[in-house]
Amino acid sequence: MPRKINGKTKVGIVVLFLIPALFWVFILFNFHDIATDGIQYVTIGKNLFTKGEYTSPYGLPPDWVQPPFYPFLAGIFTMFLAPNWAGIAADLLSFFFLLYLVCRFTKSELKLRYFWVAPILLFAHPLIILINSQSLTEPLFAFLHFALFLLLYQVVIKKEANFWFVLLAGELAALLVLTRPEGILSVLVFLGVLVYDRKGRRLSLVFLVIFVIILIPYGLFIKAKSGHFNLAPKISFNKRLSLVIKNYLDQNPTALKNSDFLNHYAWFAYDSSKQDLYSALIMNDDYYYEFKKQVQPFSVNRSYLLNRIKLNMVESLRV
């Protein structure tokens, strides 16, 4: 069992938490450097609750490509907070739940004498602090990931397998994928561990059924938008963009030496004939396959692009 903490140690712990806490406050109130994706997430969430639409005038990828759970959570906070603080509130809520789980796990399961070291190191990490100030999905993804790990730890290691644990694990796994699509890789690993464990094997079907049931409506939503059933449209989107640019670079190997390359062949370039961003059109099959064949640099509509960036900056600063 963890050794009883004396008075001096308690004071030391408080001080060690207080120092990064001051840094947290300084960053949150002085650096509203919200990422472009963050602005899009929060405004999607706001529009979802106020207009019933999964749309945003900000951000460069198509709105429906963005996974939905973080925008939904941030959208709840937009009901009573300004958009930029709504995103930060969603991040902080996720992070402090993660911090609580780490503290509980190191204290009760690992039986560490100095169990408080882990949450302090997590709380004081500069990158963690910066990420939590940009309205991004990483804090929520980390919380769901660790919560799923703890549930499966109870099932496989502690041998406390039961229907309700696995039911909740299936729900968390689905939310993990709906937060960041690469979470599917972790879900496959966790499912493999369940199947390998003799007691967990009987409940792995419950895990899989709950996971699939929650994700089917999302896959159908993406099919309505893109024509394909897809649980990871953002990955597909990035893959298509990389293949288009690779095709161009293969045929124009000296392009990277041109300092103006990004201005001519950027993923956010604007197709004046279609009156839309290449990044939004790229998910259309007909457009994509035709687009990929082209080998000439594309001319960016600079005024449109600058206005788009200006809108993002204004949204970040306005609120």
VENNORRA-V507937 format. One record per backbone hydrogen bond with DSSP energy under -1.0 kcal/mol. CO is the residue of the C=O (numbers start at 0). NH is the residue of the N-H. Records with the same first field share a line. If there is no record, write none. Layout:
CO = NH + NH
This chain:
5 = 9
6 = 10
7 = 11
8 = 12
9 = 13
10 = 14
11 = 15
12 = 16
13 = 17
14 = 18
16 = 20
17 = 21
18 = 22
19 = 23
20 = 24
21 = 25
22 = 26
23 = 27
24 = 28
26 = 30
30 = 32
31 = 33
34 = 38
35 = 39
36 = 40
37 = 41
38 = 42
39 = 43
40 = 44
41 = 45
42 = 46
43 = 47
44 = 48
45 = 49
46 = 50 + 51 + 52
52 = 54
61 = 64
62 = 65
67 = 71
68 = 72
69 = 73
70 = 74
71 = 75
72 = 76
73 = 77
75 = 78
76 = 79 + 80
81 = 85
82 = 86
83 = 87
84 = 88
85 = 89
86 = 90
87 = 91
88 = 92
89 = 93
90 = 94
91 = 95
92 = 96
93 = 97
94 = 98
95 = 99
96 = 100
97 = 101
98 = 102
99 = 103
100 = 104
101 = 105
102 = 106
103 = 107
104 = 108 + 109
105 = 111
113 = 116
115 = 119
116 = 120
117 = 121
118 = 122
119 = 123
124 = 128
125 = 129
126 = 130
127 = 131
129 = 132
130 = 133
133 = 34
136 = 140
137 = 141
138 = 142
139 = 143
140 = 144
141 = 145
142 = 146
143 = 147
144 = 148
145 = 149
146 = 150
147 = 151
148 = 152
149 = 153
150 = 154
151 = 155
152 = 156 + 157
153 = 159
161 = 165
162 = 166
163 = 167
164 = 168
165 = 169
166 = 170
167 = 171
168 = 172
169 = 173
170 = 174
171 = 175
172 = 176
173 = 177
175 = 179
177 = 68
179 = 182
180 = 183
181 = 184
182 = 186
183 = 187
184 = 188
185 = 189
186 = 190
187 = 191
188 = 192
189 = 193
190 = 194
191 = 195
192 = 196
196 = 200
202 = 206
203 = 207
204 = 208
205 = 209
206 = 210
207 = 211
208 = 212
209 = 213
210 = 214
211 = 215
214 = 218
215 = 219
216 = 220
217 = 221
218 = 222
219 = 223
220 = 224
221 = 225
222 = 226
231 = 235
232 = 236
233 = 237
234 = 238
235 = 239
236 = 240
237 = 241
238 = 242
239 = 243
240 = 244
241 = 245
242 = 246
243 = 247
244 = 248
245 = 249
246 = 250
247 = 251
251 = 254
253 = 256
254 = 257
257 = 260
259 = 263
260 = 264
263 = 297
265 = 268
268 = 277
270 = 274 + 275
275 = 270
276 = 280
277 = 281
280 = 283
283 = 287
284 = 288
285 = 289
286 = 290
287 = 291
299 = 301
300 = 304
301 = 305
302 = 306
303 = 307
304 = 308
305 = 309
306 = 310
307 = 311
308 = 312
309 = 313
310 = 314
311 = 315
312 = 316
313 = 317
314 = 318
